[in-house]
Amino acid sequence: MRTATSLALGAALTSIALLAGCGTETAGGPGAAASSACASASPVADPSGRTWDNVTLVNRVCGPSGAPVTEFEVTNTEKEALTFTITFTLVNESGQAMDNTTRTVESVKPGQTVRRTLDTDDEPVMARGRAARIIKVRTVAADEASSGSGACPPSGIRVTADRGDAAMGLRVVGLHLLNCGTAAYGVEGYPGLQLLDEGREPVSGVKILHGTDKISTGIGGDAAPRPVTLQPGESAYANLAWRNTTGAGDAVNAPYVRVTAKAGAAPVTVTPELDLGTTGRLGVGPWTKDDTPAR
């Protein structure tokens, strides 16, 4: 026969087990550190004090496994759908920047707020004991956004910009045109370019020169233009070249470039981050077929 004492003890043990199953941690238990981190940790502030109008880091919250994660929100305050690309710096407990990571939130509708998790299976930021701060936000009209993946755009082409190369003040960035459609696509000559500032307003006072040899020789982009026909899956490139020399006057920065592959084509906005200094010149090479084997 069970005594009243044993019944009371059993009920108490059952209650403790149920509480543990609901995520309550005992002091010093294995989940205590994670629970505490979820409750008290917060993202590291930008040392410059800069804030971003449309992007906010959310304090760490507990993910499904109980481990801390960091979320961020984007809000579209404009009248057209936008694609956001946010660059974060990941910092250690001492506040030292360790590396950067980028997240893209596509097609956010006007007036819409979207929340995403910074942590991913491939990059568990908080599990590595790091916090985050926002260092750059780029927004592009959704129907002009550049994308290297996903469904092929209605135009049948993708236009992207690579990360470029820099040496002794010389900058070179490649524009890449991929035929992701089902029919041949032809281009000839130079891509059309419109430079935009951080507010996506046109930049004036910069001469766009046909041929990168006007900037420097031996960097590609100085050949005469010729017709290029791309079969489905084939690609072409055109180099942009400039110097970031700064002299008298105000330095010009053009984060965005609207690219038109050929006359009549829909524009695509890329973000090559042109730091043009006070040179007032940007060289562009002609479209050239890319014969590099696809990987």
Salt bridges, closest charged atoms under 4 A:
GLU71 OE1 - ARG115 NH1 2.92
GLU73 OE2 - ARG115 NH2 2.85
GLU78 OE1 - ARG200 NH2 2.95
GLU80 OE2 - ARG200 NH2 3.77
ASP99 OD1 - ARG130 NH1 3.30
GLU123 OE1 - ARG103 NH2 3.12
GLU123 OE2 - ARG128 NH2 3.96
GLU144 OE2 - ARG258 NH2 2.47
ASP162 OD2 - HIS176 NE2 2.94
GLU198 OE2 - ARG50 NH2 2.97
GLU198 OE2 - ARG138 NH1 3.59
ASP213 OD1 - LYS214 NZ 3.78
GLU234 OE1 - LYS289 NZ 3.13
GLU273 OE2 - LYS136 NZ 3.51
GLU273 OE2 - ARG138 NE 2.87
ASP275 OD2 - ARG171 NH2 3.13
